[in-house]
Amino acid sequence: MNEEEQNSDNDQAIPYNEKPRYITANPKSYDFIKQMRDYLKSNPTDAEKVLWKYLRRKQTGYRIRRQHIIDNFITDFVCLAKKLVIEVDGKIHLQQKEYDKMRTARLNELGYQVIRFTNEEVLDNPEEVQAKVKECLDDMRDSSN
């Protein structure tokens, strides 16, 4: 049985020429960026740790990934089903506004919406940040539409 016949037997199978939705990295830079991602995932900021407690295990009603690679970027958090990137900005972002603008523009080109919160917002009121993320997710269409 060839792969097309296998796919016709199983509607849930991924077509042979399509990659799974979670594969979003640029294959040319993946190996290098993966090393950076692994480091960031093992060493989250205090704000990232706090927010992850509120986003993990579908607490918003949606699956959220952390430190996920999209194109040539490592996002703090992302909901792939809704194509929403959630960034937590520390003081370093005050010095890299142009880079963040370019990065957001590229993610927008790829169909992602980006929302940003400061470390202070997350640390001072994580419940409010979680509510804003959930509201944004609820208002968005699925990326498969």
N, C-alpha and C positions, 0 to 999 in steps of 0.2 A: 504494500500500500504506500503510495507516495504521500508527501507532506500535505498537499492540497486535499487529498481524500481524508487524511487524518483530521484536518481542520474542519471539514464539512461534517464529520461525525461528532465534533465537539464544538458547540457554538462559543464556548468560553475560551477556546485556544486563541493564542495570538497569531495573526497571520504571519506566514513565513518571512515576509520582507519587512515587518514592523518590529521595532524593539519595544520592550515593556515600558510603560509610562514612567517608571521610577528611574530609568536610565536617561539622565538629563545632562551628563557631563560631556565635555568635548573630549573625544577619545584620544586626540593628539597630546593633550596635556594632563590626562587623567592620572597617570602614575605619579607625576610630580605633585599634583594638587591633592591627591589622596593622602600622601604623607603629611601634608599640612593639615588636612581635615582630621586625620587621626590624632594629631597633636592637639588641635583645638577641641576635639570631642573629649579627650582625656583631661583637658585643663580648662574647663569653662569658667567664665567670669562669675562673680557672685550673683549678678543680675540674671545671667543665663541659667544658673542653677535654680534660682527662685522661680523664674518664669516656666522652666521646664516642669516643675512640680505642678503647675496649673494647666499645662498644655498636653502633657503625656497621657497615654491611655484613653484617648478620645474624650477627655473631660469637656471639650468644647462641642462634642458631637462629631468631630472630624479627626482623621488620622493626621498627626503632625509629625514630621521628621525633624531632627536637629542636625546641624552641621552637614547639610546636604549639598552636594556639588551640582551646580547648574551652569552649563557652559564652562567658563573659566573662573567661576566664582564659588565661594563657600558661603552658603546662606546660614544665618543663625538658626532659623526655623522655616519650614515650608509645609504648606498643605498642597500636595500635588493635585488632588482631585479638584481643587478650586483655583489652583495656580496663584496662591497667595504666599508671598515671602514676608516673614516677620523678622525685623532687625532690631537688635538692642544696641544702642549707640552709647559708647563710653566717651570719655574726654578726647580720645584720639580722633574722633570724628569731627571735632571742631577744627582740626588741622588738615583734614582731608575731604573737605566739602566738595571740591571739584571731582575727585575720584568717586565719591559716593553718588554724585549726580550722573556721572558717566555710567557707573555700574547699574544704577536704577534705570537709566535710559535703555541700556542693553537688555536688562531683565524684562522691561516693558515691551521691547521689540520681540522678545521670545514669548510674549503673552502673559507674563506674570505681573500682578499688582504688588507693589511693595508698601508696607506700612512700617513706620519706625517709632520706637519708643526710646526714651533716654534711660540710662541706668537708674536715675533717680525715680522716674515714674514707676519702673518695675519694682524697685526696692521699697518705695514708700507706699505703693498701693497695687500689689499684684492682682488682687481681685478685680479692680477696675480695668487693668490692662487685659486680663482674661476676658472680661465682658466685652471690651471693644473688639478684641480679636474675634470672638464668637459672633458678634453683631455683623462684622465685616464678612465673615464666612457665610453667615445665613443669608446675607444680601447678594451674594455672588452666585452666578450660574456655575454648574459643573464644567470643568475644562473640556470634557468629552462632547459637550454640546456645541 
